[in-house]
Amino acid sequence: MEQTPAYSTYSLAALRDCAERIDKEKYPDRYQEILRLLNDPTHLAEQRLEQQLSAASLKYSTFWPRVGAVVCDGIFFAFVLYIECLLLGVEYSMQDKFLQACNAVQVAIYTIIMHGCYGQTLGKMMMDIKVVNDADEADIGIWQALRRESVTLVLNILWALIVLFVAVVMVLDGFVPDHINSMVLGFTVIATCWFVAELLTMLLNKKRRSLQDFIGKTVVVRVNQTE
């Protein structure tokens, strides 16, 4: 005996599709069951609630798009830094720590400006995600973007200054004292802890808000889920 499908578990779209495709003469009972579910307010409400919850979950599912955005922005700024080196007559090197530290500072400034003006960096535009205010999902401004990126900006500036300081000490003394090496190690530990805290907070809440999102009172959403 042919088993009757569990139409009560079908989505509204699936039920409508079944209503159009089913052989009404061969399966009149099934057709009536489909019509009953399509006209049942309780079933419709449950289906709409499930769809809303699913859409909300997808809207905040931004971990991998954010990773993709970082990669895209990183590639873009690798080209920017290379062009800047050509214009300034500086030798480009991925191993030049001071050069890379300065690049990190300009990336942070670029991020603040882009988020403050558009809610997106070029990478986020490519990934269809956007930084918005957490309370009402309205656009953010420069000051909120600055607050969001404040820790990253400060860490990048400090790193550039530390690298410069170590280079000056090397030129003057010919070696780096142990206490300065300890300072560099301590800063590296702090920066690593910040990065790990960013990842953990992002993975441990439903909206995928990172630590900087909590500081800036922001949230990252999928653009095509908010339109």
ZALOTI-674022 format. One record per atom (N, C-alpha, C): x negated, y negated, z. Coordinates in pm, whole numbers, plus 50000, padded with zeros to 5 digits. Last residue first. Example, Ala and Ser with C-alpha at 12.3 -4.5 7.8 and 13.67 -1.06 7.14 Angstrom:
487155022550708/486335010650714/487104999750787/486815056950780/487705045050780/486805033050780/
END
This chain:
482754567250314/483454559050214/484884563650196/481544584750475/482114572950540/482884564250443/480344604450337/481354608850432/482044597050501/478364593350186/479524598350113/480614603850204/476414587750387/477164576850322/478424582050256/476064602850696/476044605050551/476944594550486/474444583650957/475584590850899/475354593050750/472884577651262/472674579551119/473804588251064/473454551951501/473624565851461/473424566551310/472404531051781/472744533751641/473004548651620/471114518351996/472574520151995/473084522051852/468384518452016/468984508351929/470494508751925/468054540152190/467494527052224/468174516052144/469284560252044/469834556752175/469324543052220/467584560751824/468994557351804/469654553351936/465244569451937/465284555651890/466714551251859/465954596051988/465694587052100/465754572452057/468614604151752/467274605451807/467104595451921/471654620651713/471004607951743/469634610651806/473464640251628/472074640651581/471364627151600/475904642251740/475744631951638/474334631351581/475534662051934/476384664851818/476214654651705/472174668352049/473464661452059/474214662651927/469664679952013/470444683752130/471724675652150/468134670551806/468664684051794/469644687751905/467314645651892/468104646651769/468794660251758/465784651652113/467044644452133/467934645452010/463624664651981/464464671752076/465804664852096/462454644451820/463014656551760/463994663551854/461674625652017/462544621751905/463234634051846/459904640652167/461144636052230/462154631752124/457824643351981/458554655252026/459894651452087/457024616351964/457484623451845/458314635751883/456224611652229/457294603652169/457894610952049/454084629452249/455264631252335/456464623552280/452324617252068/452854630752040/454104633452122/451764593452201/452404592952069/453014606452033/450494604052431/451714595952444/452484595752312/448254616552315/449224624452391/450554617052403/446954594352207/447414605052119/448464613652187/446274580652440/447224574552347/447804585152253/444424598752547/445644595452621/446704589552530/442414597652351/443124610252377/444444607752448/441604571152383/442144575652254/442944588452272/440644572552646/441744563452613/442414567652482/438554590352614/439674594252700/440894585652672/436884574552459/437414587052403/438614591952483/436304555752652/437064551552534/437644563852464/434854570752831/436114564752878/436964559752762/432594578252683/433584588352722/434914582152763/431724555752409/431664560452548/432804570052581/430454561652096/431704558552165/431634564252306/427574544951950/428284556752000/429554552152071/426544521051868/426084532951800/426724545851848/427294496251961/426564505152051/426004517651984/428444482451738/427634475451838/426744484751919/429794501951589/428854493051522/427904486651623/431424513551785/430464521851713/429384513251647/433024491751854/432124497651954/431034506051887/434434489051613/433564478151659/432554483451761/435874513151613/434944510251503/433944499351544/437474509751839/436504520651836/435454518251728/439054488151748/438204486751866/437104497351868/440454500051535/439564488651510/438564486951625/441904519251679/440974523551574/439974512451543/443424501851841/442494511551902/441454516151800/444954488251651/444024480751736/442984490051799/446474509551547/445604501751458/444554494151538/447844517051781/446944526451716/445974519251623/449394494351830/448374498351927/447354507851864/451074495751605/450194484151623/449054487751719/452394520051658/451594518651536/450614506951546/453704514251901/452734525251894/451824523851772/455414493351814/454384490851916/453304501651912/457034507351630/456244495851587/455104493151685/458244526651796/457404530851683/456494519551637/459684509551967/458644518452020/457694522851910/461434495751783/460484488751869/459354497751919/463464503451619/462114507251578/461044501951671/465704492651753/465654507051720/464224511651691/465124465651758/465214472951885/465084488051861/465264460751484/463994458751555/463994466351687/467964465451438/466974473851369/465614472951438/468984444651587/469294458351628/468324468151563/467934423351439/467574424851580/467864438951630/469074426751180/467634427451200/467264430151345/472124446551221/471344435151178/469864437151208/474294472651091/473454466751194/472684455051135/477764478551010/476374475950970/475594469851086/479654500951227/479504488951144/478024487351107/480374521051400/479794524651270/479804513051172/481014514651657/482074512951556/481624516351414/478824524551815/480154522251872/481254521851767/476464526051660/477084538251712/478524536051756/475874510651347/476104508951490/476874520951545/473874530451115/474984521451150/475064520251302/471894540450851/471874537250994/472974527051022/472674566250613/472624552150650/472614550650802/472064586650321/472324584950464/472084570350501/471254595850062/472654592350093/472964592450242/468654598949988/469264610150061/470724607550099/468094574549874/467994586549790/468684598449855/468354558450097/469244556349983/469254568749894/466224567750248/467594570450296/468614568150184/464114557450091/464264571850112/465664575650158/464494530250118/464644536349985/464834551449997/466484526750417/465234525350344/465474531350205/469494510850523/468814521950457/467444517750406/470744488450604/471044500550680/470314512650626/470114464250485/470904473850408/471334486350487/468844448050678/469544442050562/470504451750493/467794464950873/468524452850913/469344446850801/466504484250720/467634488150804/468474476050843/464534467650600/465504475050518/466724479350598/463134458050828/463764448750733/464844455850651/462264482150948/463084472451023/463834463350928/460704493150742/461874500350792/462814490950866/458644474050722/459524476650607/460814483350652/457464478650972/458054465550941/459034466650824/456594505150936/457524501951044/458224488551018/454814501650724/455984510250705/457034507250811/452884485950845/453704479850740/454924488450707/451874505151026/452474492651076/453364486450970/450844524250853/451934528050944/452644515650999/448774509550738/449884513850654/451094517550740/447094507850956/447684495550903/448884498850814/446424535050969/447114528651082/447794515751038/445064538650730/446324545850750/447124539950866/442834522250783/443694519650666/445054526250684/441754535351001/442234521651016/443184517950902/441064560450893/442064559551000/442624545451015/440554573750597/440294560850662/441384558350767/441344595850460/440614598150585/440284585250659/442394587150228/443344592750323/442684595250459/441264557150090/440894570250143/441934574850244/440214532149868/441344539849922/440864553449969/438274504049924/438254518049881/439394525649948/439494472549822/439164481649932/439224495949881/440404451649666/439044456649647/438564465549759/442974443749672/442084437849772/440644442449759/444104458849467/444204444249461/443214437549556/443594485049557/443054480449428/443034465249421/445064485049795/443614486849799/442944482149670/447644482349693/447094471849779/445574472849787/447874507049562/447884494649483/447304483149564/447834523949787/446814525349681/446714512649598/450124515649922/448814513849984/447694514749881/452074523949734/451954509749773/450574507049831/451684551649734/451434543949612/451244529149643/452454556249996/451124560749954/450724553349827/455064547649996/454054538950058/452634543750033/456294569249860/456384555649807/455274546849864/455784590150038/455224590649903/455204576649842/457304580950258/455874583250271/455174583550136/459884580750158/459274567950195/457754569350208/460154608850124/460274599650009/459624586250039/459874617750391/458944622350287/458964612850168/462074605150509/460724602150557/459684606150452/464144617950369/463974603450356/462574599250400/463894644350459/463684641250318/463434626450295/464614640250725/463274645250694/462934642050548/467244632550682/466314623050743/464864627350719/468354656050573/468294643950491/467324633450548/468034672450809/467224674850690/467224663050593/469904658750991/468514662051024/467644663550899/472584652150973/471624644050896/470154647750921/475604654951026/474604665251000/473514659250910/477644637351052/476504635451141/475414645951121/479434646950860/479004632950855/477744630550938/480034672650942/479194670850824/478634656650818/481734666851158/480504674451180/479524672451064/483804654051024/483044646751126/481704653651151/484764674950866/484224662950801/483354655050898/485684692351066/484644696750973/483964684850906/487654676751182/486514681051263/485354685451175/489374674250962/488784662351022/487554665951104/490114700950920/489414693650815/488704681350870/491424706151160/490234713851125/489414706751019/493554688151131/492624686651242/491324694051214/494834699150910/494264685650899/493244683251010/495674723451020/494754723350907/494064709850893/497434714651218/496254722451255/495204722251144/499354701851059/498604694151158/497324701351199/500344723450912/499704712350843/498834704350939/501504738751114/500384744251038/499614733150967/503514720751194/502504725451289/501264730651217/505094717350964/504364705951021/503254710251116/505294737050687/505304738250833/504474726950894/505064738050419/506084729050473/506184729450625/503144757050375/502924743750320/503904733450376/504384779150491/503194773450555/502904759350505/506444783350305/506764780850445/505584774150517/505014788750072/505844776650079/506164773050223/503894813350150/503024802050116/503794788950127/506204828450178/505334826350295/504404814450272/507124828749917/507934822150019/507104819250145/505084843949800/505314830149756/506104822349859/505474868149926/504224860849948/504384846049910/507944875049822/507774873349967/506514865249998/507484877749544/508374867149595/508194864549744/505504888549346/505284887049490/506164875949548/506544889149089/505954901349143/505804900849295/507434863149054/508374874349034/507844887249096/505204847249097/506374845649184/507354857349172/501964851649114/503064856749031/504324857149118/500074822649199/500704835349235/501834839049138/499094797049139/498594808449064/499354821549087/500254778149306/500264775749161/499934788449082/499834788449557/501214785649516/501314783749365/497044788649569/497784801349565/499204799449514/496584761149586/496054768549472/496794781949456/497744755949832/498294749449712/497834756949587/496024771149994/497454774449987/498094768449862/493604757649957/493714771649915/495174775849902/494224732950072/493844733549930/493994747749876/494694740650335/495784734750256/495474735750106/493194773150402/493224758550407/494374753550320/494464802650564/494034795350446/494064780250471/495584816850765/494194812550786/493664804250669/498024824350673/497994814850785/496594809650813/497654844350486/497794830550438/497714820250550/496184870850459/496464863150581/496534848350544/497774891150204/496724882150251/497154874450375/498994923850247/499354909750229/498234900850282/497754952450078/497804944350200/498114929850167/499464978249913/498674966049899/498874957150021/499155012050000/500005000050000/499124987550000/
END
